[in-house]
Amino acid sequence: MSKFKELLNSDLPVLVDFYATWCGPCKMMSPILEDVAGKMKGKVKIVKVDVDKNQHAAEAYQVRGVPTLILFKQSKPVWRQSGVVQASQLIQIINQNQ
């Protein structure tokens, strides 16, 4: 968990995708996140967290369903949403939290 907290303590906003390998909507998020990562290079860190392998992190942020996306700014959650989120919406949210 401390490594995870170190990741969140970044100068850049950190978008965390809490996902599971068995989750269909989670698989739909992968290309969307790759698109966002390409368009937002140097403006955001994107981290994927497998809830089955990292249950402590999921519990700490009360992740009840997957996918759940949480945007952190200086280690604090500033936005979260469960379900598939389109790239354009993610980019807009990241820009609002620069």
Buried (B, 14 or more C-beta within 10 A) or exposed (E): EEEBEEBBEBEBBBBBBBBBEEBEBBBEBEEBBEBBBEBBEEBBBBBBBBBEEBEEBBEEBEBEEBBBBBBBBEEEEEBBBBEBBEBEEBBEBBEEBE
